[in-house]
């Protein structure tokens, strides 16, 4: 995959990064090498090894609500609050 400075500019825009021209050139070169290594790894023979989503299967954890010992201490850490709730900016307009 050919990676150009334009690709780096697009990624930087998505990530909200401001890059210098030198950084754009450097990152384009680095990404080109990374994609080259990935292409090489994709062609590697690995008989008897099944593809996996991750290197180690995660242990499932229970997703249970829990009470905090000092609710007021947690609310004091919030940048904004309204009564007993943390006030966050509106996500959807």
C-alpha positions in Angstrom: 0.0 0.0 0.0 1.5 3.3 -1.0 1.2 5.9 1.7 1.4 9.5 0.7 1.7 12.8 2.5 -2.0 13.4 1.6 -2.9 10.2 3.6 -1.0 11.5 6.6 -2.8 14.9 6.3 -6.2 13.1 6.2 -5.3 11.0 9.3 -4.0 14.1 11.1 -7.3 15.9 10.4 -9.3 12.9 11.7 -7.2 12.9 14.9 -7.3 16.7 15.2 -3.5 16.9 15.0 -1.5 19.8 13.6 1.6 18.5 11.8 4.6 20.3 10.3 5.6 19.5 6.7 8.6 17.6 8.1 6.4 15.5 10.3 4.0 14.7 7.5 6.9 13.4 5.4 8.4 11.5 8.3 5.1 9.8 9.2 4.3 9.0 5.5 7.7 7.2 5.3 7.1 5.4 8.7 3.6 4.3 7.7 4.9 3.0 4.3 7.4 0.8 6.3 4.8 -0.4 8.7 2.4 -1.4 5.9 5.3 -3.2 4.2 5.9 -5.2 7.3 2.2 -6.1 7.6 2.2 -7.3 4.0 5.2 -9.4 4.7 3.6 -10.9 7.9 0.3 -11.6 6.0 2.3 -13.8 3.6 4.1 -15.8 6.3 3.4 -19.5 6.6 2.0 -20.6 10.0 0.8 -24.2 9.6 -1.5 -25.3 12.4 -2.0 -21.9 13.8 -5.6 -20.5 13.8 -6.2 -16.8 13.5 -7.3 -15.1 16.6 -8.8 -11.7 17.5 -6.3 -11.2 20.3 -3.2 -12.8 21.6 -4.8 -13.9 24.9 -8.4 -14.6 25.5 -9.8 -12.0 28.0 -11.3 -13.1 31.2 -14.9 -12.0 31.4 -15.6 -9.7 34.3 -19.0 -9.2 35.9 -20.6 -6.0 34.9 -22.4 -5.2 38.1 -23.2 -1.8 39.6 -21.5 -0.9 42.9 -22.0 1.7 45.5 -19.2 4.2 46.2 -18.2 4.8 49.8 -18.0 8.6 49.5 -20.3 9.8 46.7 -19.7 13.5 47.6 -15.9 13.0 47.2 -16.5 11.7 43.6 -18.9 14.5 42.8 -16.3 17.1 44.0 -14.0 15.9 41.2 -16.4 16.6 38.5 -15.7 19.9 36.5 -19.5 20.7 36.6 -22.3 19.2 38.6 -26.0 19.7 39.1 -27.3 18.6 42.5 -26.2 14.9 42.9 -25.2 14.5 39.2 -22.2 15.1 37.1 -23.2 17.6 34.3 -21.6 16.9 30.9 -21.9 18.8 27.7 -24.6 17.8 25.3 -23.3 15.1 23.0 -26.1 15.1 20.4 -27.9 18.2 19.2 
